[in-house]
Amino acid sequence: MLLKLLYPLVKYITFFNVFQYITFRAAYAAVTALLISFLFGPRIINKLQELRVGQKVRRDGPETHLAKSGTPTMGGILIILSIVIAVLLWQNLDNMYTWIILLAVIGFGTIGFVDDYLKIKRKNAAGLKSSFKWITQFVLALAIALLIFNFRNYHTVSVTPPLFSSMKLIIRYDYTTLFYIPFIKNPVLDFSYFYIPFSVLLLLSTSNAVNLTDGLDGLATGLVIMVGITFAIMAYLTGNINFAEYLGIPFIANSGELTIAGLALVGACVGFLWFNAHPAEIMMGDTGSLALGGMIGVFALILKKEILIIIIGGVFVIETLSVIIQVVYYKFTKKRVFLMAPLHHHFELKGWKESKVVIRLWILGGLFALLGLSTLKIQ
């Protein structure tokens, strides 16, 4: 919005030239989201307390969690508010990726909000019926996948054949359905129309992976900050043709604008972590975890990092696998692999303090993020 309103004034005041730079707008998107979190955080916490929007704690979990019963939940409202305002203010509204990312944040956040609301209304841990929750997520993921698939961003280049210097060939590149894997420069296959179900699966996986990880004070928030910084860097490099060609990664025209959304995500989560750090004054609930997971999934799809997300979000993958392993193994043997799943609860029941579990998983998350960034040059 500010780009559209203020950049045209550059012909009168040269200062407004800074609004054309993605780095400038991305930095202030982070600051904007952070300030919104700080300003509205206490008010939202107080309002949720007044409405008695408290967390319902499972009785079969770690005993230390019983003290958290009644802690305001649905704090994802604060995260979504911060991201949406920052993106609308600082990102280019003529860019289709802006609206896709907002659809993911608001759409998945709304599903999570309804789930949280029903848990509070019914005064138990059962929110939306599982089948209905999956159907709504599927429909939203399908809509996002179709948008990305249909609104392709072609990159046009002019090429001169070696033996025909007077001839110009126009080649249009489209990376949307191409499938890349880390450490290999060229795409390994073209999904074509199978890209749509693949994208739906990825979005469902990322949104629910963050949801499963959100079980300790600050855990998911801190991990999302690291993933957000990583994708912000990758968006900037992917959207710059010079950097993309140098690194041997696909150049996605106009994807550099996602740098702004990435840092807005970081700013919102840093601000939320101020209140979500142990002992948490507020929890994000499904409202926040589904929204953040959906946003991360969109980053991976647009930037062609569908497989690299497994490395970048390594802790989310490990937490999800721990649940799958636990469920499948128990179904066939009636025994458990872990004391409790997801994995962070297993460590708590082993005697680790909550803060130790969180910090150690943050460290692991940081290492995964660095490993993901290192793949950019190892092609």
C-alpha positions in Angstrom: 0.0 0.0 0.0 2.7 2.5 1.0 4.6 1.6 -2.2 1.6 2.6 -4.3 0.9 5.7 -2.3 4.3 7.1 -1.6 6.7 5.9 -4.4 5.0 8.2 -7.0 6.0 11.2 -4.9 9.7 10.5 -5.8 9.5 13.1 -8.6 8.9 15.7 -5.9 11.0 14.3 -2.9 13.8 12.0 -3.7 13.6 10.3 -0.3 10.6 8.3 -1.4 12.9 6.4 -3.8 13.7 4.1 -0.9 10.2 2.5 -1.2 11.2 0.7 -4.4 13.8 -1.3 -2.4 12.6 -4.6 -1.1 15.2 -4.6 1.7 13.9 -1.3 3.0 10.2 -2.4 3.0 11.1 -5.8 4.4 13.0 -4.3 7.4 10.1 -2.0 8.2 7.5 -4.7 7.8 9.4 -6.6 10.5 9.4 -3.5 12.7 5.7 -2.8 12.0 4.7 -6.4 12.9 6.8 -6.2 16.1 5.4 -2.9 17.2 1.8 -4.1 16.6 2.5 -7.2 18.7 4.0 -5.1 21.5 1.1 -2.5 21.4 -1.8 -4.9 21.1 -0.4 -7.9 23.0 -1.4 -6.8 26.5 -4.8 -5.6 25.4 -5.6 -8.9 23.6 -4.3 -10.9 26.7 -6.6 -8.9 29.0 -9.5 -9.2 26.7 -9.1 -13.0 26.4 -8.8 -13.2 30.2 -12.1 -11.2 30.5 -13.8 -13.6 28.1 -12.3 -16.6 30.0 -10.7 -17.9 26.8 -8.4 -20.3 28.7 -6.4 -23.3 27.6 -7.7 -26.7 28.4 -4.9 -29.0 29.4 -4.9 -32.8 28.8 -4.9 -34.8 32.1 -2.7 -37.5 30.6 0.1 -35.1 29.8 3.1 -34.0 32.0 1.9 -32.9 35.4 3.8 -29.6 35.1 1.3 -28.6 32.4 -1.7 -28.6 34.8 -0.6 -25.2 36.0 -1.1 -23.8 32.5 -4.8 -24.5 32.6 -6.7 -21.3 32.1 -3.8 -19.5 30.3 -5.4 -17.4 27.5 -5.3 -19.2 24.1 -6.2 -18.1 20.6 -3.1 -15.8 20.7 -2.7 -16.5 17.0 -5.1 -13.6 16.5 -2.2 -11.3 17.5 0.2 -13.0 15.1 -2.3 -12.9 12.2 -3.2 -9.2 12.9 0.5 -8.2 12.9 1.4 -10.1 9.7 -1.6 -9.0 7.8 -1.2 -5.3 8.6 2.5 -5.3 8.0 2.1 -7.1 4.6 -0.7 -4.8 3.5 1.3 -1.7 4.4 4.7 -2.7 3.0 4.2 -5.3 0.3 3.3 -4.6 -3.4 -0.4 -5.1 -3.6 -0.2 -5.6 -7.3 1.8 -8.8 -6.7 -0.3 -12.0 -6.8 2.0 -13.6 -4.3 0.9 -11.0 -1.7 -2.7 -12.2 -1.9 -1.9 -15.9 -1.9 0.2 -15.5 1.3 -2.6 -13.5 2.9 -5.2 -16.1 1.9 -3.0 -18.8 3.5 -2.6 -16.9 6.8 -6.2 -15.7 7.1 -7.7 -19.0 5.8 -5.8 -21.5 7.9 -6.0 -19.0 10.9 -9.8 -18.9 10.6 -10.0 -22.7 10.6 -7.9 -22.8 13.7 -9.9 -20.0 15.3 -13.2 -22.0 14.9 -11.4 -25.0 16.4 -10.2 -23.1 19.4 -13.6 -21.4 19.9 -15.4 -24.8 20.0 -12.8 -26.2 22.5 -13.5 -23.2 24.8 -17.3 -23.3 24.3 -17.5 -27.0 25.0 -14.9 -26.8 27.8 -12.9 -29.7 26.6 -10.1 -30.5 24.2 -12.4 -31.5 21.4 -12.9 -28.7 18.9 -13.9 -29.1 15.2 -14.9 -32.6 14.2 -11.7 -34.2 12.8 -13.2 -35.0 9.5 -14.6 -31.5 9.0 -11.4 -29.9 10.0 -9.5 -31.9 7.4 -12.1 -31.2 4.7 -11.9 -27.4 5.3 -8.1 -27.5 5.3 -8.2 -29.6 2.1 -10.5 -27.1 0.3 -8.4 -24.1 1.3 -5.1 -25.9 0.3 -6.7 -26.8 -3.0 -7.7 -23.2 -3.6 -4.2 -22.0 -2.9 -2.6 -24.7 -5.1 -5.0 -23.8 -8.0 -4.1 -20.1 -7.6 -0.3 -20.8 -7.8 -0.8 -23.2 -10.7 -3.1 -20.9 -12.8 -1.4 -17.6 -12.1 2.0 -18.7 -13.4 4.9 -16.2 -13.4 6.8 -16.7 -16.6 10.3 -15.5 -17.0 11.1 -14.3 -20.6 14.7 -14.2 -21.9 16.1 -13.3 -25.3 18.7 -15.7 -26.6 21.0 -15.3 -29.7 21.9 -18.6 -31.4 25.7 -19.1 -31.8 25.6 -19.3 -35.6 22.9 -16.7 -36.2 24.0 -13.5 -34.6 21.2 -11.5 -36.2 18.5 -13.8 -34.9 16.8 -13.4 -31.5 14.9 -16.3 -29.8 12.4 -15.5 -27.1 12.3 -18.3 -24.5 9.7 -18.4 -21.7 10.6 -20.2 -18.5 8.0 -21.4 -16.0 9.2 -23.2 -12.9 5.8 -23.7 -11.2 5.4 -27.4 -11.8 9.1 -28.3 -11.9 10.4 -30.4 -9.0 13.8 -29.7 -7.4 15.8 -31.5 -4.8 18.7 -30.1 -2.7 22.2 -30.3 -4.1 21.0 -30.9 -7.7 21.0 -27.8 -9.9 18.4 -28.9 -12.5 14.9 -30.1 -11.9 14.5 -33.8 -11.6 10.9 -33.9 -13.1 7.9 -31.9 -14.2 4.8 -32.7 -12.1 2.5 -31.1 -14.6 -1.1 -31.4 -13.3 0.1 -33.7 -10.4 1.5 -30.5 -9.0 -1.9 -29.6 -7.6 -2.4 -32.7 -5.3 1.3 -32.5 -4.4 0.8 -28.9 -3.3 -2.3 -29.7 -1.3 -0.4 -32.5 0.5 2.5 -30.1 1.3 0.2 -27.4 2.7 -1.7 -29.9 4.9 1.6 -31.3 6.1 3.2 -28.0 7.1 0.1 -26.5 8.7 -0.4 -29.6 10.9 3.3 -30.1 11.6 3.5 -26.6 13.3 0.2 -27.4 15.1 1.7 -30.6 16.5 4.9 -28.9 17.6 3.0 -26.1 19.5 3.0 -27.8 22.9 5.5 -26.0 25.0 5.9 -22.3 25.9 7.7 -20.5 23.0 8.7 -23.7 21.2 6.8 -23.3 17.9 7.2 -19.5 18.0 11.0 -19.7 18.2 11.2 -22.3 15.5 9.0 -20.4 13.1 11.2 -17.3 13.6 14.2 -19.3 12.3 12.2 -20.7 9.4 10.9 -17.2 8.6 14.4 -15.7 8.5 15.6 -18.5 6.2 12.7 -18.1 3.7 13.1 -14.3 3.7 16.7 -14.7 2.6 15.7 -17.3 0.0 12.9 -15.2 -1.3 15.3 -12.3 -1.8 17.8 -14.4 -3.6 15.2 -16.3 -5.7 13.6 -13.0 -6.8 16.9 -11.4 -7.9 18.0 -12.8 -11.3 21.7 -12.0 -10.7 21.8 -13.9 -7.4 19.6 -16.7 -8.8 21.9 -17.3 -11.8 25.0 -17.1 -9.6 23.7 -19.6 -7.1 22.2 -21.9 -9.8 18.6 -21.7 -8.3 15.4 -21.1 -10.3 14.6 -17.4 -10.8 11.0 -16.8 -9.8 10.0 -13.3 -11.1 8.4 -11.1 -8.4 9.0 -13.6 -5.7 11.4 -11.1 -4.0 8.3 -9.5 -2.5 7.9 -12.5 -0.3 11.0 -11.2 1.6 8.6 -8.7 3.1 6.1 -11.3 4.2 9.0 -13.4 5.6 10.3 -10.6 7.8 6.7 -9.6 8.7 6.3 -13.2 10.0 9.6 -12.9 11.9 8.6 -9.6 13.5 5.1 -10.9 14.5 6.6 -14.0 16.1 9.3 -12.1 17.9 6.7 -9.8 19.4 4.5 -12.8 20.3 7.4 -14.6 21.9 7.7 -11.7 24.3 4.4 -12.9 25.8 4.7 -16.6 24.9 8.0 -17.2 26.5 8.0 -19.5 29.6 5.9 -19.1 31.7 3.6 -18.1 28.9 1.0 -15.3 29.4 -0.7 -16.4 26.2 -0.7 -19.4 23.8 -1.2 -19.2 20.0 -3.6 -22.1 19.9 -4.7 -23.6 16.6 -5.5 -20.1 15.4 -1.8 -19.3 15.2 -0.2 -22.7 14.5 -2.3 -23.5 11.5 -1.8 -20.0 10.1 1.9 -20.1 10.5 2.2 -23.6 9.1 0.1 -22.7 6.1 2.3 -19.6 5.4 5.5 -21.7 5.6 4.0 -24.1 3.1 3.2 -21.3 0.6 6.8 -20.1 0.9 8.1 -23.5 0.0 5.8 -23.9 -3.0 6.4 -20.5 -4.5 10.1 -20.5 -4.0 10.5 -24.1 -5.2 11.8 -25.4 -1.9 9.2 -28.2 -1.5 11.8 -30.8 -0.5 14.2 -28.3 1.2 11.5 -27.5 3.7 12.1 -30.9 5.2 15.6 -29.7 6.2 14.7 -26.1 7.0 11.8 -27.2 9.2 13.6 -30.3 10.5 12.2 -30.1 14.0 8.6 -29.9 12.8 9.3 -33.0 10.7 10.8 -34.9 13.6 7.9 -33.9 15.9 5.4 -35.1 13.2 7.2 -38.3 12.6 7.2 -39.1 16.3 3.4 -38.9 16.3 3.1 -41.1 13.2 5.6 -43.7 14.6 3.8 -43.7 18.0 0.4 -44.2 16.5 1.4 -46.9 13.9 3.5 -48.9 16.4 0.9 -48.8 19.1 -1.8 -49.9 16.6 0.1 -53.1 15.7 1.9 -53.9 19.0 -0.2 -52.1 21.7 3.2 -50.7 23.0 4.7 -47.2 22.8 8.0 -46.1 21.3 8.0 -42.8 23.2 6.7 -42.1 26.7 4.4 -39.6 25.0 4.1 -38.0 21.5 4.9 -35.5 20.1 8.6 -35.9 21.0 8.9 -32.8 23.2 6.5 -34.4 25.7 8.7 -37.5 25.7 11.7 -35.5 26.9 9.6 -33.8 29.6 8.5 -37.2 31.0 12.1 -38.2 30.9 12.7 -35.5 33.5 13.9 -32.5 31.3 12.7 -29.1 32.4 10.4 -27.4 29.9 12.8 -24.6 29.2 15.6 -27.0 28.5 13.5 -28.9 26.0 12.5 -25.7 24.2 16.1 -24.3 24.1 17.6 -27.5 22.8 15.0 -27.9 20.1 15.6 -24.2 19.2 19.3 -25.0 18.8 18.4 -28.0 16.6 16.1 -25.8 14.6 18.8 -23.2 14.1 21.2 -25.9 12.8 18.6 -27.1 10.4 18.0 -23.6 9.1 21.7 -23.1 8.5 22.0 -26.4 6.8 19.1 -25.4 4.5 20.8 -22.1 3.6 24.1 -23.9 2.9 22.4 -26.0 0.1 22.1 -22.8 -1.9 25.7 -22.9 -2.9 26.2 -26.6 -3.0 24.5 -27.3 -6.3 
